[in-house]
Amino acid sequence: MAKLTTDYGTVRKLISGDSQYRVPKYQRRYRWRSTHELLDLWEDILARYVALEDSEGTAGADDTHFLGALVIGQSDAPEPLGVTPYVVIDGQQRVMSLMLALAAVRDSLLDDEREKQEITAKLLVHSSTDQLRLESSEDDREDFEAIMFRGEPTSNRSMVNAAYHFFLEQVRSGVNLALLHRDDSASVAQAEEEGEEGEEGEEVEELGDPSEDGTSIPIKWDRMLIAVLDRLELVIISDVTPENAYQVFRTLNSTGMPLSQADLLRNAFFMLLPTRAEYAYDNLWVPLERALGTRLQDYFHTELLRLGHNIPRQHIYRTAMSSVKRGGLAEEDIVETLTQWRDHGQIYAALLSAPSEPGVSIRGNVLSASHLSPLRNLLEWGSIPAHPLILDAAIRWASHEITDSDFQFILERVESLLIRRYIAEVPPNDLRSSFAQLMGALSESLGDGDYLTAVTDHLLSARMRWPDDDQIRRRCTEGGFYRGTRQRDSFFILKRIAYSMEGKERPDIRRGTGADEYSIEHVLPQTLTEDWNHDLEQWGDDPVKTWLERKDAIGNLTLTAYNSELGQLRFQDKKAIIAEKARLQLSKMIISSDEWTRSAIDERSEELAEAIIDLWRRPPSPQP
């Protein structure tokens, strides 16, 4: 990477001269909040102010505080009347906050319009061109300009306006007297945490809350400007070229609100597009963000996994940029990559929204009921590790590489693999890696072969651990199906089985404790009561052994809206309630038994195992 220019200086040095800092439109909006970032910055500012007050304005220039880094690109050619523009790569949140603080000092502490205009002209605006010294991103521009030029925020409830009002309130509140005339220069937070004793152990309770007892003094505007302009320092990293920008992002860990992996990608991409950034932002990035919203980072991870990169989420940026670098840094190559990501991202968004928005199409292909049903099931189950394969199949379906039935088959087989693994108690912690490896192997083995066959073969590989029918039968009769930490998953499977047993007028089975909502019922209760102990003995079972080994078996479970009524009642009493009130065939199966013994539970477990095998089918393993 080419040598960068690094300078260390005050805020005053940053905003003096002919420099104008421009936040490009593709940078994220202003996001600092008063609950954390702004409060931290204000405490830093106020600590410098307190030090100046303690020394009666004679604090040395070395009594400063380091705020972090500002990264800027190479300067563009000077504009008419001498303004030299620089693109802000990183640090815009902090610098915008400092400018808002300066505006708040101007608007809170000065009444004289001439003095206000002087501060505006010297600190906030280039008076010769009437251009702001810091130009915010396009999304924040209206709010930021209104504050900088006029001190009149718009009516918008934006983060910029909220930050400005935060600083106004802080400046007007003054300084707590308890913070003045201290030997140290502790921050506001430290001073407050030292308790209610003064330097010599004297009680200062009478000072109380400044807002309640008036124990604060007004802030002096000229001294506050010194605190901000001359006692706060930054490292300014400049001359960052577009081709080196992504390396700066990767290594820089500045203070403030951390950039997400998606933020890093966006900034790096557009720094690599010096002539086509605006086109790419408007036509490629914005549609991608609008389609995915908060799921943008999920999509990037899914796309990289789809391409065979077995990475955790925190490596999204590094992996994506390495891939881009290998493909060349020419602008047309980067635009092509962004175009593909936009198209695939819109497909991903359609897959996520389709089950709740009927009629969604992907590149003109409408998702049918045969697709929506397994998609809905997969989303409800929580199939994130399988998303790379689902997205890959959807891309190929949208491009007519595979048929409607092929796409449906893949969705249903993915659901089968996930459900069967749960029933067989296969640990889920290898799923992301397994699907990533599957995608890598799939791309290597395809060639001119059949996609559906290749996918099926890889799903059936030993790596994926897809339980066969015999394993399901064995686990249903021998294993515990109900798991307290994953009740939602147990409920989902029982609900799907229940739906498969009902006709067209099946009830809506929703999980909950309301009057019309369902929960999981243990026929043999979770607590072995004296009545159940007696009955099991009467039926010839070892009560404790049956209870320990069969209470969580699938054959002992059903779904009911009458869980509280059934409780720990004896079996005959439960049968009577089920016969009278139960709506689900899943529950009515229980009525045919006269005794609820180990063998009765095992018999029902076997029936439900066959229902599972039929619902979530698995192709036979390939012959060796």
GISULQUI-V39810 format. One record per residue. N is the residue number from 1. RES is the residue in three letters. SS is DSSP state (2 for helix, 1 for strand, 0 for the rest). OMEGA is omega in radians with two decimals (* if undefined). Layout:
BEGIN
n->(N/N)
res->(RES/RES)
ss->(SS/SS)
omega->(OMEGA/OMEGA)
END
This chain:
BEGIN
n->(1/2/3/4/5/6/7/8/9/10/11/12/13/14/15/16/17/18/19/20/21/22/23/24/25/26/27/28/29/30/31/32/33/34/35/36/37/38/39/40/41/42/43/44/45/46/47/48/49/50/51/52/53/54/55/56/57/58/59/60/61/62/63/64/65/66/67/68/69/70/71/72/73/74/75/76/77/78/79/80/81/82/83/84/85/86/87/88/89/90/91/92/93/94/95/96/97/98/99/100/101/102/103/104/105/106/107/108/109/110/111/112/113/114/115/116/117/118/119/120/121/122/123/124/125/126/127/128/129/130/131/132/133/134/135/136/137/138/139/140/141/142/143/144/145/146/147/148/149/150/151/152/153/154/155/156/157/158/159/160/161/162/163/164/165/166/167/168/169/170/171/172/173/174/175/176/177/178/179/180/181/182/183/184/185/186/187/188/189/190/191/192/193/194/195/196/197/198/199/200/201/202/203/204/205/206/207/208/209/210/211/212/213/214/215/216/217/218/219/220/221/222/223/224/225/226/227/228/229/230/231/232/233/234/235/236/237/238/239/240/241/242/243/244/245/246/247/248/249/250/251/252/253/254/255/256/257/258/259/260/261/262/263/264/265/266/267/268/269/270/271/272/273/274/275/276/277/278/279/280/281/282/283/284/285/286/287/288/289/290/291/292/293/294/295/296/297/298/299/300/301/302/303/304/305/306/307/308/309/310/311/312/313/314/315/316/317/318/319/320/321/322/323/324/325/326/327/328/329/330/331/332/333/334/335/336/337/338/339/340/341/342/343/344/345/346/347/348/349/350/351/352/353/354/355/356/357/358/359/360/361/362/363/364/365/366/367/368/369/370/371/372/373/374/375/376/377/378/379/380/381/382/383/384/385/386/387/388/389/390/391/392/393/394/395/396/397/398/399/400/401/402/403/404/405/406/407/408/409/410/411/412/413/414/415/416/417/418/419/420/421/422/423/424/425/426/427/428/429/430/431/432/433/434/435/436/437/438/439/440/441/442/443/444/445/446/447/448/449/450/451/452/453/454/455/456/457/458/459/460/461/462/463/464/465/466/467/468/469/470/471/472/473/474/475/476/477/478/479/480/481/482/483/484/485/486/487/488/489/490/491/492/493/494/495/496/497/498/499/500/501/502/503/504/505/506/507/508/509/510/511/512/513/514/515/516/517/518/519/520/521/522/523/524/525/526/527/528/529/530/531/532/533/534/535/536/537/538/539/540/541/542/543/544/545/546/547/548/549/550/551/552/553/554/555/556/557/558/559/560/561/562/563/564/565/566/567/568/569/570/571/572/573/574/575/576/577/578/579/580/581/582/583/584/585/586/587/588/589/590/591/592/593/594/595/596/597/598/599/600/601/602/603/604/605/606/607/608/609/610/611/612/613/614/615/616/617/618/619/620/621/622/623/624)
res->(MET/ALA/LYS/LEU/THR/THR/ASP/TYR/GLY/THR/VAL/ARG/LYS/LEU/ILE/SER/GLY/ASP/SER/GLN/TYR/ARG/VAL/PRO/LYS/TYR/GLN/ARG/ARG/TYR/ARG/TRP/ARG/SER/THR/HIS/GLU/LEU/LEU/ASP/LEU/TRP/GLU/ASP/ILE/LEU/ALA/ARG/TYR/VAL/ALA/LEU/GLU/ASP/SER/GLU/GLY/THR/ALA/GLY/ALA/ASP/ASP/THR/HIS/PHE/LEU/GLY/ALA/LEU/VAL/ILE/GLY/GLN/SER/ASP/ALA/PRO/GLU/PRO/LEU/GLY/VAL/THR/PRO/TYR/VAL/VAL/ILE/ASP/GLY/GLN/GLN/ARG/VAL/MET/SER/LEU/MET/LEU/ALA/LEU/ALA/ALA/VAL/ARG/ASP/SER/LEU/LEU/ASP/ASP/GLU/ARG/GLU/LYS/GLN/GLU/ILE/THR/ALA/LYS/LEU/LEU/VAL/HIS/SER/SER/THR/ASP/GLN/LEU/ARG/LEU/GLU/SER/SER/GLU/ASP/ASP/ARG/GLU/ASP/PHE/GLU/ALA/ILE/MET/PHE/ARG/GLY/GLU/PRO/THR/SER/ASN/ARG/SER/MET/VAL/ASN/ALA/ALA/TYR/HIS/PHE/PHE/LEU/GLU/GLN/VAL/ARG/SER/GLY/VAL/ASN/LEU/ALA/LEU/LEU/HIS/ARG/ASP/ASP/SER/ALA/SER/VAL/ALA/GLN/ALA/GLU/GLU/GLU/GLY/GLU/GLU/GLY/GLU/GLU/GLY/GLU/GLU/VAL/GLU/GLU/LEU/GLY/ASP/PRO/SER/GLU/ASP/GLY/THR/SER/ILE/PRO/ILE/LYS/TRP/ASP/ARG/MET/LEU/ILE/ALA/VAL/LEU/ASP/ARG/LEU/GLU/LEU/VAL/ILE/ILE/SER/ASP/VAL/THR/PRO/GLU/ASN/ALA/TYR/GLN/VAL/PHE/ARG/THR/LEU/ASN/SER/THR/GLY/MET/PRO/LEU/SER/GLN/ALA/ASP/LEU/LEU/ARG/ASN/ALA/PHE/PHE/MET/LEU/LEU/PRO/THR/ARG/ALA/GLU/TYR/ALA/TYR/ASP/ASN/LEU/TRP/VAL/PRO/LEU/GLU/ARG/ALA/LEU/GLY/THR/ARG/LEU/GLN/ASP/TYR/PHE/HIS/THR/GLU/LEU/LEU/ARG/LEU/GLY/HIS/ASN/ILE/PRO/ARG/GLN/HIS/ILE/TYR/ARG/THR/ALA/MET/SER/SER/VAL/LYS/ARG/GLY/GLY/LEU/ALA/GLU/GLU/ASP/ILE/VAL/GLU/THR/LEU/THR/GLN/TRP/ARG/ASP/HIS/GLY/GLN/ILE/TYR/ALA/ALA/LEU/LEU/SER/ALA/PRO/SER/GLU/PRO/GLY/VAL/SER/ILE/ARG/GLY/ASN/VAL/LEU/SER/ALA/SER/HIS/LEU/SER/PRO/LEU/ARG/ASN/LEU/LEU/GLU/TRP/GLY/SER/ILE/PRO/ALA/HIS/PRO/LEU/ILE/LEU/ASP/ALA/ALA/ILE/ARG/TRP/ALA/SER/HIS/GLU/ILE/THR/ASP/SER/ASP/PHE/GLN/PHE/ILE/LEU/GLU/ARG/VAL/GLU/SER/LEU/LEU/ILE/ARG/ARG/TYR/ILE/ALA/GLU/VAL/PRO/PRO/ASN/ASP/LEU/ARG/SER/SER/PHE/ALA/GLN/LEU/MET/GLY/ALA/LEU/SER/GLU/SER/LEU/GLY/ASP/GLY/ASP/TYR/LEU/THR/ALA/VAL/THR/ASP/HIS/LEU/LEU/SER/ALA/ARG/MET/ARG/TRP/PRO/ASP/ASP/ASP/GLN/ILE/ARG/ARG/ARG/CYS/THR/GLU/GLY/GLY/PHE/TYR/ARG/GLY/THR/ARG/GLN/ARG/ASP/SER/PHE/PHE/ILE/LEU/LYS/ARG/ILE/ALA/TYR/SER/MET/GLU/GLY/LYS/GLU/ARG/PRO/ASP/ILE/ARG/ARG/GLY/THR/GLY/ALA/ASP/GLU/TYR/SER/ILE/GLU/HIS/VAL/LEU/PRO/GLN/THR/LEU/THR/GLU/ASP/TRP/ASN/HIS/ASP/LEU/GLU/GLN/TRP/GLY/ASP/ASP/PRO/VAL/LYS/THR/TRP/LEU/GLU/ARG/LYS/ASP/ALA/ILE/GLY/ASN/LEU/THR/LEU/THR/ALA/TYR/ASN/SER/GLU/LEU/GLY/GLN/LEU/ARG/PHE/GLN/ASP/LYS/LYS/ALA/ILE/ILE/ALA/GLU/LYS/ALA/ARG/LEU/GLN/LEU/SER/LYS/MET/ILE/ILE/SER/SER/ASP/GLU/TRP/THR/ARG/SER/ALA/ILE/ASP/GLU/ARG/SER/GLU/GLU/LEU/ALA/GLU/ALA/ILE/ILE/ASP/LEU/TRP/ARG/ARG/PRO/PRO/SER/PRO/GLN/PRO)
ss->(0/0/0/0/1/1/1/1/1/1/2/2/2/2/2/0/0/0/1/1/1/1/0/0/0/0/0/0/0/0/0/0/0/0/0/0/2/2/2/2/2/2/2/2/2/2/2/2/2/2/2/2/2/2/0/0/0/0/0/0/0/0/0/0/1/1/1/1/1/1/1/1/1/0/0/0/0/0/0/2/2/2/0/1/1/1/1/1/1/1/0/2/2/2/2/2/2/2/2/2/2/2/2/2/2/2/2/2/2/0/0/0/2/2/2/2/2/2/2/2/2/2/2/2/1/1/0/0/0/0/1/1/0/1/1/0/0/2/2/2/2/2/2/2/2/2/2/2/2/2/0/0/0/0/0/0/0/0/2/2/2/2/2/2/2/2/2/2/2/2/2/2/2/0/1/1/2/2/2/0/0/0/0/0/0/0/0/2/2/2/2/2/2/0/0/0/1/0/0/0/0/0/1/0/2/2/2/0/0/2/2/2/2/0/0/1/1/0/0/0/2/2/2/2/2/2/2/2/2/2/0/1/1/1/1/1/1/1/1/1/0/2/2/2/2/2/2/2/2/2/2/0/0/0/0/0/0/0/0/0/2/2/2/2/2/2/2/2/2/2/2/0/0/0/0/0/2/2/2/2/2/2/2/2/2/2/2/2/2/2/2/2/2/2/2/2/2/2/2/2/2/2/2/2/2/2/0/0/0/0/0/0/2/2/2/2/2/2/2/2/2/2/2/2/2/2/0/0/0/0/2/2/2/2/2/2/2/2/2/2/2/2/2/2/2/2/2/2/2/2/2/2/2/2/0/0/0/0/0/0/1/1/0/0/1/1/0/0/2/2/2/2/2/2/2/2/2/2/2/2/2/0/0/2/2/2/2/2/2/2/2/2/2/2/2/2/2/2/0/0/0/0/0/2/2/2/2/2/2/2/2/2/2/2/2/2/2/2/2/2/2/2/2/0/0/0/0/2/2/2/2/2/2/2/2/2/2/2/2/2/2/2/2/2/2/0/0/0/0/0/2/2/2/2/2/2/2/2/2/0/0/2/2/2/0/0/0/0/2/2/2/2/2/2/2/2/2/2/0/0/0/0/0/2/2/2/2/2/2/2/2/2/2/2/2/2/2/2/2/2/2/0/0/0/0/0/0/0/0/0/1/0/0/0/0/0/0/1/1/1/1/1/0/0/0/0/0/0/0/2/2/2/2/2/2/2/2/2/0/0/0/0/2/2/2/2/2/2/2/2/0/0/0/2/2/2/1/1/1/1/0/0/2/2/2/2/0/0/0/0/2/2/2/2/2/2/2/2/2/2/2/0/0/0/2/2/2/2/2/2/2/2/0/0/0/0/0/2/2/2/2/2/2/2/2/2/2/2/2/2/2/2/2/2/2/0/0/0/0/0/0/0/0/0)
omega->(-3.14/-3.12/3.12/3.05/-3.13/3.13/-3.12/-3.07/-3.10/3.06/3.13/3.13/-3.12/-3.00/3.11/3.09/-3.03/-3.08/2.96/-3.11/-3.06/3.06/-3.07/-3.03/-3.11/3.09/3.13/3.14/3.06/-3.00/-3.07/-3.09/-3.10/-3.07/-3.10/-2.99/-3.11/3.13/3.09/-3.14/-3.13/3.10/3.08/3.13/-3.06/3.08/3.09/3.12/3.14/3.11/3.10/3.13/3.13/-3.11/-3.11/3.03/-3.09/3.13/-3.08/-3.13/3.13/3.11/-3.04/3.13/-3.12/-3.07/-3.08/-3.02/2.96/-3.11/-3.11/3.14/3.08/-3.11/2.99/3.12/3.12/3.13/3.11/-3.13/2.87/3.12/3.14/-3.07/3.04/3.08/3.10/-3.14/3.13/3.13/-3.08/3.14/-3.11/-3.08/3.06/3.13/3.11/3.12/3.09/3.10/3.10/3.10/3.14/3.06/3.11/-2.99/-3.11/-2.91/-3.13/3.07/-3.08/-3.09/3.14/3.11/3.09/-3.13/3.14/3.10/3.12/-3.07/-3.07/-2.98/-2.98/-3.01/2.95/-3.02/-3.09/-3.09/-3.07/3.08/3.11/3.06/3.02/3.12/-3.06/3.06/-3.03/-3.09/-3.10/-2.91/-3.09/-3.13/-3.07/3.14/3.14/3.13/-3.08/-3.07/-2.94/-3.05/-3.11/-3.13/3.10/3.13/-3.13/3.08/-3.08/3.09/3.10/3.14/3.14/3.12/3.11/3.13/3.06/-3.13/3.07/-3.11/-3.12/-3.13/-3.12/-3.12/3.13/-3.07/3.09/-3.13/-3.12/-3.11/-3.06/3.04/3.05/3.14/-3.14/3.13/-3.11/3.10/3.12/-3.11/3.13/-3.12/-3.12/-3.08/-3.10/3.06/-3.02/3.09/3.09/-3.06/-3.10/-3.12/3.14/3.11/3.12/-3.11/-3.05/3.12/3.06/-3.14/-3.12/-3.08/-3.10/-2.99/3.10/-3.09/3.04/3.10/-3.13/3.07/3.08/-2.97/-3.10/3.13/3.09/3.09/3.09/-3.13/-3.11/-2.97/-2.98/-3.10/3.04/-3.07/3.10/2.89/-3.13/3.12/-3.02/-3.12/3.10/-3.11/3.14/-3.09/3.13/-3.02/-3.05/3.10/3.08/3.12/-3.05/-3.03/-3.06/3.07/-3.07/3.12/-3.12/-3.12/-3.06/3.08/3.05/3.08/3.11/3.09/3.14/3.14/-3.12/-3.10/-3.12/3.14/-3.01/2.97/3.11/-3.13/-3.05/-3.10/-3.05/-3.08/-3.07/3.10/-3.08/-3.14/-3.07/-2.97/-3.08/-3.07/-3.10/3.07/3.12/3.13/-3.14/-3.12/-2.97/3.13/-3.09/-3.14/-3.10/-3.12/3.06/-3.13/-3.13/3.12/3.13/-3.12/3.13/3.06/3.11/3.14/3.04/3.12/-3.10/-3.00/2.96/-3.07/-3.07/3.12/-3.14/-3.05/-3.09/-3.10/-3.12/-3.09/3.05/3.12/3.13/-3.11/3.12/-3.13/-3.12/-3.07/3.08/-3.06/-3.11/3.10/-3.13/3.09/3.11/3.10/3.12/3.12/3.12/3.14/3.08/-3.10/-3.14/3.10/3.10/3.05/3.12/3.12/3.13/3.12/-3.12/-3.05/-3.02/-3.09/-3.14/-3.13/-3.13/3.12/3.11/3.13/3.08/-3.09/3.09/3.11/-3.10/3.08/-3.08/3.11/-3.14/3.06/-3.04/-3.10/3.10/3.08/3.12/3.13/-3.13/3.13/3.13/-3.14/-3.06/-2.94/-3.02/3.14/-3.11/-3.09/3.12/3.13/3.13/3.12/-3.13/3.12/3.13/3.11/-3.13/3.09/-3.14/3.12/3.11/3.06/3.06/-3.06/3.06/-3.09/3.07/-3.13/3.11/-3.12/-3.12/3.12/-3.11/3.14/3.07/3.09/3.12/-3.12/-3.10/-3.11/-3.12/3.09/3.12/-3.11/-3.13/3.11/3.00/-3.11/-3.07/-2.98/3.12/-2.98/-3.12/-3.13/-3.11/3.13/3.09/3.09/3.09/-3.11/3.10/3.13/-3.13/-3.11/-3.14/-3.02/-3.01/-3.06/3.09/-3.08/-3.11/-3.06/-3.09/3.11/-3.14/3.12/-3.13/-3.14/-3.12/3.07/-3.12/-3.12/-3.11/-3.12/-3.05/3.07/-3.13/-3.05/3.11/-3.05/-3.12/3.11/3.12/3.11/-3.10/-3.11/-3.14/-3.10/-3.06/-3.01/3.06/-3.12/-3.10/3.10/-3.04/-3.11/-3.13/-3.14/-3.12/-3.12/3.10/3.13/-3.12/-3.11/3.11/3.11/3.12/3.09/-3.13/3.13/-3.11/-3.12/-3.06/3.05/-3.09/-3.09/-3.12/3.11/3.08/-3.08/3.11/-3.10/3.11/-3.11/3.12/-3.05/-3.10/-3.11/-2.99/3.02/-3.12/3.12/2.98/3.12/2.92/-2.91/-3.13/3.03/-3.12/-3.11/3.11/-3.14/3.14/3.09/3.13/-3.09/3.14/3.07/3.14/-3.11/3.07/3.12/2.92/-2.99/-3.07/-3.13/3.11/-3.11/-3.12/-2.98/-3.04/-3.07/-3.13/3.08/-3.10/3.13/3.14/-3.01/2.99/3.07/-3.11/3.01/-3.06/-3.08/-3.10/3.12/-3.10/3.04/-3.11/3.13/3.06/-3.03/-3.11/3.12/3.10/3.12/-3.11/3.12/-3.14/3.14/-3.08/-2.92/-3.03/3.11/-3.02/3.04/3.09/3.11/-3.09/3.06/-3.03/-3.02/-3.06/-3.13/3.06/-3.13/-3.14/-3.09/3.07/-3.11/3.10/3.11/-3.13/3.13/3.12/3.07/3.12/3.11/-3.12/3.07/3.11/3.09/3.11/-3.14/3.14/-3.13/-3.06/-3.03/3.10/3.10/3.08/3.12/3.12/3.11/3.13/*)
END
